[in-house]
Amino acid sequence: MTQFGIELRPKKQPLSAEQRQELLKDPGFGRVFTEHMVTLRYRHGQGWGQGVLEPYAPLTLDPAASVLHYGQAVFEGFKAYRQADGRIATFRPDANARRFNASARRLAMPELPEELFIHMSDALIAQDHEWVPSEPGQSLYIRPLMIATEAALGVRPAKEYLFLVFGSPAGSYFPQGVKPLSVWLSKEYVRAAPGGTGEAKCAGNYAASLIAQQQAMDQGCQQVVWLDAKERRFVEEMGGMNMFFVYRDGGRVRLVTPKLTGTLLPGITRDSILKLAPDMGYTAEEKLVSVEDWGRDLESGALTEVFACGTAAVVTPIGTVRFEGGSWTINGGESGPVALAIRERLLAIQHGTAKDAYGWMHPVPVRG
Ligand SMILES: *Cc1c(COP(=O)(O)O)cnc(C)c1O
């Protein structure tokens, strides 16, 4: 049987409702996986093959598979939300499909037709629809990825690739209520340099970031704030989230986010907030933000909140900033009203309790 042009080979013996409920009780993030995955293979000269929905299982890879040596690996992340009426919808998967192809191009990997990217995700969600949780803030996190599978040690773009999509139920990121982050300003390491891969969602960017993440944790912080590679002066983004600075003059709220210079990952949450801002009565601008601006504007009181945004945590206030030789507290270390209002608005659109004026939600057709 096929659906969305994908061959369906589901598990013969799916888990019982009780077994599933047990796994869904406290899923956390990225620890529990659903029962299926969708795979698609590419061969140079032949193009993409037939997509297959199959049971979630370990992969078999040749030890010489080039992803293991030279790191051709790109990925995406978006969420499927249970809607107020019980149906399921994903948030802006078309934007993820486009960014996936941009990442693939940067790593000299083949692009995937955008409809196929969305169909493969839909097929997985339709099959594992019972894994989409329904509590507020919960979702099914969808992880598409592509790796180079060709067994070849010569350094050149591989000729064979595997695209796959799997899902992981995600609990509320803040089960005890939104808690501001403490962040570490990294001056020693950089995440991305001009001409590098900072704009691509590729595995290697993460590998290179982990030593600074370790440092942040040693400083009692949860996340790293990356600065530009040349001057270590301009704020770029965090480990997997973009950033917004909230200014107030009189009653007016102005949002500022670091502009996309080519070394930042263009977040879809970031883009959504830029589009939502005017409708919420805020002005929004993209510009360079320096560490000096940050300190000075906190001191003067013009900068009232800073928050991070990304698919996993949606919007997260930043309460404390630490760096070599000092620290700052933002908004008394508490969540601010603007960050919380934006968070609520985005979640309401994602869960279908607020009108989707932007056409962001993609309904997933589920049989039966
Ligand atoms: C994925 C990612 C983000 C956030 O992007 P969203 O599309 O909003 O989830 C930000 N920075 C980095 C480095 C990322 O990998």
The ligand as an ORCA input file, in Angstrom:
! r2SCAN-3c Opt
* xyz 0 1
  C      17.760     25.145     14.621
  C      18.586     26.263     15.146
  C      18.037     27.473     15.579
  C      16.557     27.734     15.685
  O      15.830     27.571     14.499
  P      14.265     27.278     14.538
  O      13.916     27.103     13.113
  O      13.628     28.480     15.146
  O      14.068     26.070     15.375
  C      18.894     28.489     15.973
  N      20.230     28.299     15.978
  C      20.789     27.145     15.611
  C      22.263     27.008     15.657
  C      19.992     26.087     15.179
  O      20.554     24.937     14.805
*
